[in-house]
Amino acid sequence: MPSALSAAPRLAGGPIAGVCPVPEGLLDRLTEVSDPRDPRGVRYRLLSLLAIGVCAMTAAGHNSLSAIPEWARRSSPETLRRLGLPSAR
């Protein structure tokens, strides 16, 4: 199963049929979101969690919050690493 990141077109231009491109600079934009969580309870960077949500809800076509962790479980270790998460596999 291709990941959302590997399915993103590498060339400039419009979206390819059936593929939702990852906007250039998505991770850079997500770093601008302030994290309201108490640092004592933080396990994963907010950037990584938001990126997983974006990938699951857009590129994978899910439409529920419960589908986000399922998408993450099915993602390849490489995809998780690129999103800033340690792979547990």
Beta strands, then each sheet from edge to edge (+ up, - down):
end
